């Protein structure tokens, strides 16, 4: 599982690669966590996330949008996925992290350049964040 952040004016392109589709969602969480993490501190917290969408690329956008929302509204810094279920038209996860003062860098998750596909036995994804 890996991710790479490519900065552009006003946006950050997140390129994702993983062995499985589920791992793409975990890599996306790790990328966002790096962007919002203010450093050590805070208190342990977890959140249940449940999303419905048939198109898994759009589900990836919804996943990141929910994590951005939790950072902004609940002061939640995601750290890892405790449980994860990816179905044909839904996602259910428990995300563990901490309550803190996350950096308010990400304004929105866009549909620009959105991609999620399997190629050569590996999964690749791309999402652009408005910053």
GILINQUI-V687054 format. One record per pair of residues at least 6 apart in sequence whose C-alpha atoms are under 8 Angstrom apart, sorted by the first residue. I is the first residue (numbers start at 1). J is the second residue. D is the distance in Angstrom with one decimal. If there is no record, write none. Layout:
i=I j=J d=D
i=I j=J d=D
This chain:
i=1 j=16 d=7.7
i=1 j=17 d=5.8
i=1 j=18 d=4.2
i=1 j=19 d=6.6
i=1 j=23 d=6.3
i=1 j=24 d=7.1
i=1 j=26 d=8.0
i=1 j=27 d=6.1
i=2 j=16 d=5.9
i=2 j=17 d=5.3
i=2 j=18 d=6.3
i=2 j=27 d=6.0
i=3 j=14 d=6.7
i=3 j=15 d=5.5
i=3 j=16 d=4.4
i=3 j=17 d=6.2
i=3 j=27 d=6.1
i=3 j=28 d=7.3
i=3 j=31 d=6.5
i=4 j=14 d=5.8
i=4 j=15 d=5.1
i=4 j=16 d=6.6
i=4 j=31 d=7.8
i=5 j=12 d=6.4
i=5 j=13 d=5.8
i=5 j=14 d=4.8
i=5 j=15 d=6.5
i=5 j=31 d=7.6
i=6 j=12 d=5.6
i=6 j=13 d=4.9
i=6 j=14 d=6.4
i=6 j=15 d=7.7
i=7 j=13 d=6.2
i=10 j=130 d=6.1
i=10 j=131 d=5.3
i=11 j=128 d=6.6
i=11 j=129 d=5.4
i=11 j=130 d=4.5
i=11 j=131 d=5.1
i=12 j=128 d=5.7
i=12 j=129 d=5.1
i=12 j=130 d=6.6
i=12 j=131 d=6.9
i=13 j=126 d=7.0
i=13 j=127 d=5.9
i=13 j=128 d=4.3
i=13 j=129 d=6.3
i=14 j=28 d=7.8
i=14 j=31 d=7.4
i=14 j=126 d=5.6
i=14 j=127 d=5.3
i=14 j=128 d=6.0
i=14 j=129 d=7.5
i=15 j=124 d=7.5
i=15 j=125 d=5.9
i=15 j=126 d=4.6
i=15 j=127 d=6.9
i=16 j=24 d=6.3
i=16 j=27 d=6.5
i=16 j=28 d=6.9
i=16 j=124 d=5.5
i=16 j=125 d=4.8
i=16 j=126 d=5.9
i=17 j=24 d=6.4
i=17 j=27 d=7.7
i=17 j=122 d=7.1
i=17 j=123 d=5.6
i=17 j=124 d=4.5
i=17 j=125 d=6.4
i=18 j=24 d=5.6
i=18 j=27 d=7.6
i=18 j=122 d=6.0
i=18 j=123 d=5.2
i=18 j=124 d=6.6
i=19 j=121 d=7.3
i=19 j=122 d=4.9
i=19 j=123 d=5.9
i=20 j=122 d=6.6
i=20 j=123 d=5.8
i=21 j=118 d=8.0
i=21 j=123 d=5.9
i=22 j=84 d=7.8
i=22 j=86 d=6.7
i=24 j=123 d=7.0
i=24 j=124 d=7.3
i=24 j=125 d=6.9
i=25 j=60 d=6.6
i=25 j=63 d=7.7
i=26 j=80 d=7.4
i=26 j=81 d=6.9
i=28 j=64 d=7.2
i=29 j=64 d=7.1
i=29 j=67 d=7.7
i=29 j=78 d=7.1
i=29 j=79 d=7.6
i=29 j=80 d=7.3
i=30 j=78 d=8.0
i=30 j=79 d=7.0
i=30 j=80 d=7.3
i=32 j=64 d=7.6
i=32 j=67 d=8.0
i=32 j=68 d=8.0
i=33 j=77 d=6.4
i=33 j=78 d=5.7
i=33 j=79 d=6.4
i=35 j=103 d=7.3
i=35 j=105 d=7.1
i=35 j=106 d=8.0
i=36 j=71 d=7.6
i=36 j=77 d=6.8
i=36 j=102 d=5.0
i=36 j=103 d=4.6
i=36 j=104 d=6.6
i=36 j=105 d=6.7
i=36 j=106 d=8.0
i=37 j=77 d=6.1
i=37 j=102 d=5.4
i=37 j=103 d=6.4
i=38 j=100 d=7.9
i=38 j=101 d=6.6
i=38 j=102 d=5.4
i=38 j=103 d=6.0
i=41 j=100 d=6.9
i=42 j=98 d=5.7
i=42 j=99 d=5.3
i=42 j=100 d=4.5
i=42 j=101 d=7.9
i=43 j=98 d=5.1
i=43 j=99 d=5.3
i=43 j=100 d=6.9
i=44 j=96 d=7.6
i=44 j=97 d=5.9
i=44 j=98 d=4.2
i=44 j=99 d=6.4
i=45 j=76 d=7.6
i=45 j=96 d=6.0
i=45 j=97 d=5.4
i=45 j=98 d=4.6
i=45 j=99 d=6.0
i=46 j=94 d=6.8
i=46 j=95 d=5.5
i=46 j=96 d=4.3
i=46 j=97 d=5.9
i=46 j=98 d=7.2
i=47 j=94 d=5.7
i=47 j=95 d=5.3
i=47 j=96 d=6.6
i=48 j=92 d=7.5
i=48 j=93 d=5.8
i=48 j=94 d=4.6
i=48 j=95 d=6.4
i=49 j=66 d=7.7
i=49 j=91 d=7.7
i=49 j=92 d=5.7
i=49 j=93 d=5.2
i=49 j=94 d=6.2
i=49 j=95 d=7.4
i=50 j=90 d=7.3
i=50 j=91 d=5.6
i=50 j=92 d=4.4
i=50 j=93 d=6.5
i=51 j=59 d=7.3
i=51 j=62 d=7.3
i=51 j=63 d=7.5
i=51 j=90 d=5.5
i=51 j=91 d=5.2
i=51 j=92 d=6.5
i=52 j=59 d=7.3
i=52 j=89 d=5.7
i=52 j=90 d=4.2
i=52 j=91 d=6.4
i=53 j=59 d=5.6
i=53 j=89 d=5.0
i=53 j=90 d=5.7
i=54 j=88 d=6.4
i=54 j=89 d=4.1
i=54 j=90 d=7.0
i=55 j=89 d=7.3
i=56 j=89 d=7.7
i=56 j=116 d=7.4
i=57 j=114 d=6.9
i=57 j=115 d=6.2
i=57 j=116 d=5.2
i=59 j=90 d=7.8
i=59 j=91 d=7.7
i=61 j=109 d=6.2
i=61 j=110 d=7.3
i=61 j=111 d=7.5
i=61 j=127 d=7.3
i=64 j=109 d=6.8
i=65 j=108 d=6.8
i=65 j=109 d=5.9
i=67 j=78 d=7.4
i=68 j=106 d=7.0
i=68 j=107 d=8.0
i=68 j=108 d=7.6
i=70 j=76 d=5.5
i=70 j=77 d=8.0
i=71 j=77 d=5.9
i=71 j=78 d=8.0
i=71 j=102 d=6.2
i=71 j=104 d=7.8
i=72 j=102 d=7.6
i=72 j=104 d=6.8
i=74 j=99 d=7.4
i=75 j=99 d=5.4
i=75 j=100 d=5.5
i=75 j=101 d=5.5
i=75 j=102 d=6.0
i=76 j=97 d=6.9
i=76 j=98 d=5.7
i=76 j=99 d=4.6
i=76 j=100 d=6.2
i=76 j=101 d=7.6
i=76 j=102 d=6.9
i=77 j=97 d=5.5
i=77 j=98 d=5.3
i=77 j=99 d=6.2
i=77 j=100 d=6.6
i=77 j=101 d=7.9
i=77 j=102 d=6.0
i=78 j=95 d=6.5
i=78 j=96 d=6.0
i=78 j=97 d=4.4
i=78 j=98 d=6.7
i=79 j=95 d=7.4
i=79 j=96 d=5.9
i=79 j=97 d=4.5
i=79 j=98 d=7.6
i=80 j=95 d=5.9
i=80 j=96 d=5.5
i=80 j=97 d=6.6
i=81 j=93 d=7.0
i=81 j=94 d=6.0
i=81 j=95 d=4.6
i=81 j=96 d=6.0
i=82 j=93 d=7.4
i=82 j=94 d=5.4
i=82 j=95 d=5.7
i=82 j=96 d=6.2
i=83 j=93 d=5.3
i=83 j=94 d=5.1
i=83 j=95 d=7.3
i=84 j=91 d=7.5
i=84 j=92 d=5.9
i=84 j=93 d=4.3
i=84 j=94 d=6.6
i=85 j=91 d=5.7
i=85 j=92 d=5.1
i=85 j=93 d=6.2
i=86 j=92 d=6.6
i=105 j=131 d=5.6
i=106 j=129 d=6.4
i=106 j=130 d=6.0
i=106 j=131 d=4.6
i=107 j=129 d=7.4
i=107 j=130 d=5.4
i=107 j=131 d=5.3
i=108 j=129 d=5.9
i=108 j=130 d=5.1
i=108 j=131 d=7.2
i=109 j=127 d=7.4
i=109 j=128 d=6.2
i=109 j=129 d=4.6
i=109 j=130 d=6.1
i=110 j=127 d=7.0
i=110 j=128 d=5.6
i=110 j=129 d=5.9
i=110 j=130 d=6.7
i=111 j=127 d=7.1
i=111 j=128 d=7.1
i=112 j=127 d=7.1
i=112 j=128 d=6.1
i=113 j=126 d=6.8
i=113 j=127 d=6.4
i=113 j=128 d=6.8
i=114 j=125 d=7.5
i=114 j=126 d=5.4
i=114 j=127 d=4.9
i=114 j=128 d=7.1
i=115 j=124 d=7.6
i=115 j=125 d=5.1
i=115 j=126 d=4.9
i=115 j=127 d=6.8
i=116 j=123 d=7.3
i=116 j=124 d=5.8
i=116 j=125 d=4.2
i=116 j=126 d=6.6
i=117 j=123 d=5.7
i=117 j=124 d=5.5
i=117 j=125 d=6.4
i=118 j=124 d=6.2
